[in-house]
């Protein structure tokens, strides 16, 4: 499958991967294949008027951002309503993992850490090899037909097993749990199948705490940790206590508070590409909070946020690391 090669707008090539990687999937409808747009290597085209409007408004907003914190503080209002989950009669013995594109292509260590933790807890881990992008980038870009094609494929794939589905991303998790219903509710064949898949799909930390009832996975991480709450996990999936509860039980570590932990880091997928100045201003504010926390490691539940913040810290010359929660929980050496 093709990877993004060129970015002509002011965005990172890694951000472009969120749009282009794995988009050349089979349409699985009528046995035809189709390239989803934008395809790998295609630039993001903005008109002269759009570029001028974005640049002008972004500069103005960037100057006001720090002084008007109320305008950037995240609210506690959820983006999505809670969907009913299938009650589990007994503790599951196997799970399916939907890897996500960024984990597969850029952060494979996160995927391996998810598997390590789940296997340590006695679960058999299945990773369906035919999985592709869940369709969220296309959905967010308004390419709904393409998003539906990927949603149908993912639903078919995950329906081949009745095992719970674990996703190491609040962003992709929200897509499967909430947005598939919106996409496919008028589809006579897939509406019910999508709801059935959503009912047994969980974000990684949610699965550990709420389904398995685990708070201590016997992890050990010497150092100081702080936690950034990724937007889709917090507001879409209501991940309030699960990640922090798991971090509180990591041995040999100190967890320190992060000011404005619930405020967006500025990534937002396409937002970072189309509104780079505003995105950068939000990132600067987040990085200032991270530095002030005194932590040597920032923990997140979405690698997209990790990518964005790690890049900013690197450009500042900072030694602070940004890691997915699964990577921290997978560490066991030096446990006391």
Secondary structure, 3 states (H helix, E strand, C coil): CCCCCCCCCCCCHHHHHHHHCCCCCECCCCCCECCCCCCCCCCCCCCHHHHHHHHHHHHHHHHHHCCCHHHCCCCCCCCCCCCCCCCCCCCCCEEEEECCHHHHHCCHHHHHHHHHHHHHCCCEEECCCCCCCCCHHHHHCCCHHHHHHHHHHHHHHHCCCCCEEEECCHHHHHHHHHHHHHHHCCCCCCHHHHHHHHHCEEEHHHHHHHHCCCCCCCCEEEEEEEECCCHHHHHHCCCCCHHHHHHHCCEEEEECCCCCCCCCCCCCCHHHHHCHHHHHHHHHHHHHHHHHHCCCEEEECCHHHHHHHHHHHHHCCCCCEEEEHHHHHHCCCCCC
